Amino acid sequence: MRIKNPGMSGQAIRLRFSGERLELDATGSVDVPEKDGLFLCATPGWFEVKEKGGRQPAAPAVVPPPELPARESEAAITEPSPAVEDPSPVVEDAEGEDDGEDGPDIEGLRTKKAAMAVADDYGVDLDPDARLSEMKTRLDAVIYGDG
């Protein structure tokens, strides 16, 4: 297969699959094995040279996409891990004395499960599909009298 990249005329390339080193002619053309040619023609600037002198881009090579690390979904991020305990619902200051609040530590809630448990304890109706921040806002409004 004959391929061409006019911007690389007179330079040398090393082929990906065979490892062979080839010199491009003054027009930037070179003969390569088909597998290497298809790979190069899938990159900008390279195209296949047809025998009748016509310039036509080669079909792109089928290259599998790189493996990407799995992303954690929002549900996975907000659900508790088995080793993590739910935070205490009562806030105490550094000396261990009650700071006067008679309710849960809404800010300290780290999981939807913990928020749903507090909602059950205080009779607050929460949407289990809501975001944790929305659950906290609703709990704060109902329990501490803002709503």
N, C-alpha and C positions, 0 to 999 in steps of 0.2 A: 504494500500500500504506500502510495506517495502522498506525503503531507507537506504543508507549507505554513511558515510564519514569517512574513516579510520583515518583521522587526528583529528577527534573529539571524539574518543573513550572515554567513561566514563564521558563525559560532558553533560550538560543539554542545551536544546534549548527551546525557546518559539515560538509557531507556529504563523504564520502571520495572518491567517484567523480565527482560533478559539481562539487564545490567550492562549491555553493550554501549560503547561510546561511539557516537556518530557525528560527523562534521556536516553542517548544513552548507549548501552551495551559495553562490552569490545572490540568488533570488530568495533564499531562505527555505529551499525545498530539500527533502531527504526521503529516502525509501526506508520504511520501518515495517516490522511485523504487524499484522492487522490488530492484534490485541493492544500493542503499544500505540498504534495510530488512533484507534478508537478512544483510548484514554486521553491522548493529547488533544484530539479534536473536540473533546468535551470541555476543554479549557479555553478561555478567551485568547483570540489571536491566531489560533490554529484552525486549519481547514484541510479537507482532502482535495488533492489535485486529481481531477478526472482526466482520463487519457485523451479526450478530444480537445483538451485545452480549456475546457470550461471550469470555472471555479464553483464548487458546490460544497457547502458544509457537510461533513460526515454526520451520520446518525450519532446522537450522544451515547456514550458508553453507559451501561447500566452498572452503576456503582452503588452498593448499599449504603444508606446513611450511617454515620457513626453512632455507636451506642451511647445514649445519653443516660445519665443517672436518673433514677426514678424520682419524681417530685412528690413530696408529701402533700396530700390533699389537705384542705382546710379541716376536714373532719378528723384526719389523722393528727393534725397539730393540736386541735382543741380537745381531743379525747385523752383521758388520763392514761399514763402508763401504769402497768400493774404494780410497780415498785413505789409509786408516788402516792402518798396519803393526801386526802383532802385537807385544806387548811382549816384551822379552828374557826368557828363562826363568830366567836366573841373576841373583840379587840382589847388588849391589855397594854398598858404602858410599860416602860422599861423596869419600873420597880415592882411589876407584877400586880399593880392595883388596877381595878376597873376604871376606865376613863369616863364613865358616866353614860356611855351608849348602852342601850338595852336591845341590841340586835346584832345581826351578823356583820362580818367584815366583807362588805360587797367588793371593795377594791382587791381584797386578798383572794378572791375566787379565781382559779386558774383553768377550770374546765367547765364544759357545759353540764357534765354530770353533777358537779358540785353546785352549780347554779340551780339546777333542777331540784336538787335535794333541799336547798334553802327555800326555794319556791314552795315545795311540798310542806315544809315545816311551818311556813307563814301563810299558807293558803293563797299564794299568788299564782295566777294562771299565766304560764309562759308558753310560747311557741317553741317546741323542741328543735325546729329547723332554723330558728333565728340565730344570728351571730352571738358570740359570747358577750361582746360589748353591748349589744342591744338588750340581752338578758339582764346584764348588770344595771343598765339604765332603768329598765322596768322595775327591777327589785328595789333599787334605791328610791324610786318615785313612790312605790306603793308602801314599802316598809317605813320609810322615814318621812312620809307625809307630803311629798311633793306632787303626788298625783293620785 
